[in-house]
Amino acid sequence: MSETTAAAAEGVARGIGDRLAIALSLLSSASVMVLELVSLRLIAPYLGLTLETNTAVIGVALAAIATGAAFGGKFADAVPPTRSLGPLILFGGAMVLLILPIVRWTGEAVRGGDSNVVFLAVTVALFIPAALLAAVTPMVTKLRLQTLTQTGTVVGRLSAYATVGAIAGTVLTGFVFVAKVPTSVIVLCLGGFLVAGGAALTIYFRGLKAAARPLALALIGTGLTLVAPRPCEVETAYHCARVVADPDRASGRTLYLDQLRHSYVDLADPTYLEFLYIKNFADVIESKWPARQPVDALHVGGGGLTMPRYLTATRPGSRNKVYEIDPGVIEVDKSELGARTGPELDVRIRDGRLGVRSEPDSSRDLVIMDAFGGIAVPWHLTTREIVADIRRVLRPDGIYLANIIDFGPQAFLKAEIRTVAAEFAHVAVIADPDEFTGQAGGNFVLVASQQSLPSAAIRSRLGQRAELLDDPAAVRAFVGDAPLLTDDYAPVDQLLTPYPS
């Protein structure tokens, strides 16, 4: 009997039947995809979520899968899989349990510094267990190959089930796990499941002694996770959220989403505005409409609900509708920031693009775009198509306000100005004078309308705090040859200059 046939016969004799082989291939592949998606959430508090970070993590996962498949097959030919399969899964589970402490301690150590260190830590922490788990399918395949005449059937069937597992892991993580439980629970449960399964196989094939070291490593990883720093007070479906009290203002609260200050709310005085761009929003509104006149406002992006509160307090009878995609953020608003929904504050948990599309024609006086994923406006909220929809929703004398963050050459800002100008007759930009020269960067407020803007009144209210760029020729000169953003072409993450560390 050949060595291959003998190894396969040994595996069948020890219980590696077809069902167990399928289960191992399916579950190991599912675990890799769970790791990939969870890793994207682990880096969000430190790096944000951009196309580049998503692409990089996916690339690392694919590299791990390729490495694990190649070396797993080679190792299966050198060592009987019945000896290595259990410890491989067990050690992979132990490494999964080390992911949280590695990422969290690294993130805290470099907070405010070089974020690439965090990504390097995530790369190492993801690559090793993913590669180990990707090696399972070729090892199981080796055990099931009893004759050469079955090669195509066995390889094809196990590869198919491994793919099914990858799909299941992706769908369950995206639609169920992340929505129901914190990331830390997902990681700990996945690691514990792999450790338990790997230990059972190891003990079955090789005895308890062979499982001792990986089990010790798993216990260490679990213990370190319990004492590792936590970047979140609340983990929502999309963000790592926390609320921090203002040491200089007893009733002031700052909402952090991932690594950025997102909103400031004064629990006792909704008319108090802390962030400069929010003050600029208010200056445009106060310049356009007489004091205390109610307005019908649509807000894309909820955050701390600062502007809806302000409009309700300063313009009684105003109707605010908010589209916020993250239900967890709204729960934080209610539990920690005192938000109360009702006739004057209608909050809908819905993607902003779909929300705007559902609004009736000429139904709003004001539309405010203040939605972010990290420091970038989600690309589908930047294109000419949604700007055209916003123009449709606004009344003829309505105002569109958008918060844009950019730095350096401000390529994204200029592209967005051009895009808004393609749909609105009058466009202006509010920012610090140094920001227009590229010497600084930060928040820019875009103002657009189909009718003339109240420029003189806006300038009067801005005073020395900010500059209004509204001359059409000056706006065109500032924009230069920036591209027009459309649903077919919107490279927002590539145009955006990263937030300086």
CORNORVEN-V951024 format. One record per residue. N is the residue number from 1. PSI is psi in whole degrees, 0 to 359 (999 if undefined). OMEGA is omega as a letter, one per 40 degrees, with the letter a starting at -180 (NA if undefined). NEAR is the number of other ideal C-beta (glycine too) atoms within 10 Angstrom. Layout:
((N:PSI:OMEGA:NEAR) (N:PSI:OMEGA:NEAR))
This chain:
((1:135:a:8) (2:163:i:7) (3:320:a:9) (4:314:a:14) (5:322:i:13) (6:316:i:11) (7:318:i:22) (8:318:i:24) (9:322:i:13) (10:317:a:16) (11:315:i:25) (12:319:a:15) (13:328:a:9) (14:8:i:13) (15:9:i:11) (16:77:i:22) (17:183:a:13) (18:319:a:12) (19:317:i:8) (20:322:i:15) (21:315:i:23) (22:316:a:19) (23:318:a:15) (24:317:i:25) (25:315:a:26) (26:312:a:23) (27:325:i:21) (28:319:i:29) (29:321:i:27) (30:320:a:23) (31:321:i:28) (32:318:a:28) (33:325:i:23) (34:316:i:26) (35:317:a:29) (36:311:a:22) (37:322:i:20) (38:324:i:22) (39:324:i:25) (40:324:i:21) (41:329:a:22) (42:327:a:27) (43:345:a:24) (44:317:a:23) (45:342:a:26) (46:329:a:24) (47:348:a:23) (48:178:i:21) (49:109:i:20) (50:173:i:18) (51:324:a:15) (52:315:i:15) (53:319:i:21) (54:314:a:13) (55:318:a:11) (56:316:i:17) (57:318:i:25) (58:318:i:14) (59:318:i:11) (60:316:a:20) (61:317:i:23) (62:321:i:14) (63:321:i:15) (64:319:i:24) (65:316:i:22) (66:317:a:12) (67:313:a:17) (68:319:i:27) (69:317:a:17) (70:309:a:14) (71:331:i:15) (72:317:i:26) (73:317:a:15) (74:319:a:12) (75:327:i:17) (76:331:i:21) (77:338:a:14) (78:327:a:7) (79:136:i:13) (80:125:a:19) (81:335:i:27) (82:336:i:22) (83:329:a:15) (84:340:a:20) (85:310:a:27) (86:306:i:23) (87:327:i:20) (88:310:i:24) (89:319:i:30) (90:314:i:28) (91:322:i:24) (92:317:i:29) (93:320:i:28) (94:320:i:26) (95:327:i:27) (96:319:a:31) (97:345:i:25) (98:350:a:22) (99:311:a:28) (100:307:a:24) (101:324:i:20) (102:310:a:20) (103:316:a:25) (104:317:i:23) (105:321:i:15) (106:316:a:19) (107:318:i:23) (108:325:a:15) (109:328:a:12) (110:15:a:16) (111:124:a:15) (112:359:a:7) (113:222:a:10) (114:107:a:10) (115:343:i:20) (116:334:i:11) (117:321:i:14) (118:316:a:23) (119:323:i:20) (120:318:i:12) (121:318:i:22) (122:321:a:25) (123:311:a:19) (124:314:a:16) (125:327:i:23) (126:318:a:28) (127:314:a:19) (128:305:a:19) (129:325:i:26) (130:320:i:28) (131:319:i:23) (132:318:a:29) (133:327:i:30) (134:341:i:26) (135:351:a:29) (136:313:a:29) (137:313:i:27) (138:329:i:24) (139:317:i:28) (140:322:i:27) (141:318:i:22) (142:320:a:22) (143:330:a:25) (144:351:i:24) (145:95:a:20) (146:331:i:15) (147:156:i:10) (148:335:a:9) (149:345:a:7) (150:1:a:13) (151:307:a:11) (152:316:a:9) (153:312:a:11) (154:310:a:20) (155:315:a:15) (156:316:a:10) (157:313:a:17) (158:324:i:24) (159:320:i:15) (160:315:i:13) (161:327:i:20) (162:321:i:27) (163:319:i:14) (164:319:i:15) (165:318:i:23) (166:319:i:20) (167:315:a:14) (168:317:i:16) (169:319:i:24) (170:310:a:17) (171:315:a:13) (172:320:i:16) (173:312:a:22) (174:324:a:14) (175:339:a:10) (176:298:a:10) (177:306:a:20) (178:326:a:21) (179:338:a:12) (180:326:a:10) (181:157:i:13) (182:158:i:17) (183:320:a:21) (184:323:i:19) (185:319:i:12) (186:313:a:20) (187:313:a:24) (188:319:i:20) (189:318:i:14) (190:313:i:23) (191:317:i:26) (192:320:i:15) (193:314:a:16) (194:319:i:26) (195:315:a:26) (196:314:i:15) (197:316:i:20) (198:321:i:26) (199:319:i:23) (200:315:i:14) (201:319:a:23) (202:313:i:26) (203:322:a:15) (204:317:a:13) (205:326:a:21) (206:351:i:16) (207:168:a:10) (208:324:a:10) (209:323:a:9) (210:340:a:16) (211:355:a:23) (212:310:a:12) (213:311:i:13) (214:326:i:23) (215:322:i:19) (216:319:i:11) (217:322:i:18) (218:320:i:26) (219:322:i:13) (220:315:i:14) (221:318:i:23) (222:317:i:18) (223:318:i:12) (224:325:i:16) (225:322:a:20) (226:333:a:10) (227:355:a:9) (228:149:i:17) (229:147:a:11) (230:124:a:15) (231:350:a:20) (232:145:i:17) (233:319:a:13) (234:129:i:16) (235:114:a:22) (236:184:i:19) (237:337:a:15) (238:342:a:19) (239:165:i:26) (240:110:a:23) (241:144:i:23) (242:151:i:19) (243:129:a:18) (244:131:i:13) (245:144:i:12) (246:117:a:14) (247:341:a:7) (248:357:a:6) (249:111:a:15) (250:323:a:10) (251:4:a:13) (252:139:i:18) (253:138:i:19) (254:127:i:17) (255:120:i:24) (256:130:i:19) (257:117:a:26) (258:234:a:24) (259:1:a:19) (260:146:i:15) (261:119:a:12) (262:318:a:20) (263:153:i:24) (264:132:a:20) (265:133:i:28) (266:113:a:21) (267:332:a:16) (268:338:a:11) (269:94:a:13) (270:349:i:19) (271:351:i:10) (272:123:a:17) (273:127:a:21) (274:311:a:17) (275:141:a:16) (276:321:a:16) (277:328:i:20) (278:320:i:21) (279:322:i:16) (280:320:i:25) (281:309:a:26) (282:322:a:19) (283:320:i:24) (284:316:a:25) (285:314:a:24) (286:333:i:16) (287:333:a:19) (288:315:a:21) (289:143:i:18) (290:153:a:7) (291:137:i:7) (292:7:i:10) (293:126:i:14) (294:150:i:15) (295:152:i:19) (296:111:a:18) (297:140:i:24) (298:127:a:26) (299:122:i:28) (300:107:a:25) (301:124:a:24) (302:307:a:28) (303:228:i:27) (304:6:i:23) (305:34:a:29) (306:310:a:26) (307:319:i:26) (308:320:i:27) (309:317:a:26) (310:314:a:22) (311:321:i:27) (312:321:a:21) (313:322:a:14) (314:339:a:17) (315:75:a:20) (316:139:a:11) (317:354:i:13) (318:147:i:22) (319:118:a:19) (320:125:i:25) (321:132:a:19) (322:129:i:27) (323:115:i:23) (324:126:a:24) (325:339:a:22) (326:107:i:18) (327:332:a:15) (328:324:i:19) (329:317:i:27) (330:323:i:22) (331:321:i:14) (332:319:i:24) (333:318:a:27) (334:319:a:14) (335:327:a:11) (336:343:a:18) (337:9:i:21) (338:19:a:16) (339:140:i:20) (340:120:i:11) (341:157:a:15) (342:199:a:8) (343:328:a:8) (344:353:i:18) (345:98:a:19) (346:108:a:15) (347:126:i:21) (348:131:i:16) (349:98:a:16) (350:149:i:14) (351:136:a:17) (352:323:a:25) (353:315:i:20) (354:325:i:12) (355:313:i:21) (356:319:a:22) (357:330:a:13) (358:352:a:12) (359:145:i:18) (360:159:i:8) (361:145:i:9) (362:48:a:11) (363:353:a:15) (364:144:i:23) (365:330:a:20) (366:133:i:24) (367:128:i:25) (368:121:i:25) (369:111:i:25) (370:60:a:24) (371:135:a:23) (372:149:i:21) (373:100:a:21) (374:230:i:22) (375:3:a:20) (376:138:i:24) (377:129:i:25) (378:134:a:19) (379:325:a:18) (380:355:i:15) (381:11:a:23) (382:350:a:26) (383:166:a:21) (384:327:a:19) (385:316:i:18) (386:328:i:21) (387:320:i:26) (388:322:i:14) (389:321:i:19) (390:318:i:24) (391:321:i:18) (392:320:a:15) (393:329:a:21) (394:148:i:25) (395:163:a:15) (396:327:i:8) (397:17:a:12) (398:167:a:24) (399:137:i:28) (400:126:i:24) (401:136:i:24) (402:136:i:25) (403:123:a:21) (404:134:i:28) (405:129:i:20) (406:162:a:27) (407:177:i:18) (408:234:a:12) (409:351:i:13) (410:41:a:25) (411:321:i:18) (412:315:i:29) (413:313:a:26) (414:321:i:21) (415:321:a:24) (416:323:i:29) (417:315:i:25) (418:321:a:21) (419:316:i:26) (420:320:a:24) (421:339:i:19) (422:341:a:14) (423:336:a:19) (424:142:a:22) (425:330:a:13) (426:124:a:17) (427:138:i:24) (428:163:i:21) (429:136:i:27) (430:130:i:27) (431:171:i:25) (432:141:a:17) (433:321:a:12) (434:333:a:12) (435:330:i:21) (436:335:a:17) (437:352:a:9) (438:0:i:13) (439:340:i:9) (440:180:i:14) (441:172:a:20) (442:223:a:15) (443:128:i:20) (444:138:i:25) (445:119:i:24) (446:135:i:23) (447:129:a:28) (448:148:i:25) (449:159:i:22) (450:343:i:16) (451:165:a:14) (452:141:i:10) (453:150:i:21) (454:66:a:18) (455:316:a:15) (456:317:a:10) (457:322:i:14) (458:314:i:22) (459:321:a:16) (460:319:a:11) (461:325:i:19) (462:324:a:17) (463:227:a:8) (464:358:a:6) (465:325:a:12) (466:168:a:23) (467:143:i:16) (468:119:i:21) (469:106:a:18) (470:350:i:18) (471:125:a:12) (472:318:i:12) (473:320:i:7) (474:321:i:13) (475:316:i:18) (476:321:i:13) (477:321:i:10) (478:319:a:17) (479:321:a:19) (480:227:a:9) (481:31:i:6) (482:147:a:19) (483:158:i:15) (484:127:a:14) (485:128:i:25) (486:170:i:13) (487:336:i:13) (488:340:a:8) (489:101:i:12) (490:73:a:24) (491:62:a:14) (492:312:a:22) (493:328:i:19) (494:328:i:11) (495:331:a:22) (496:132:i:25) (497:128:a:17) (498:152:i:17) (499:128:a:17) (500:139:a:8) (501:999:NA:10))
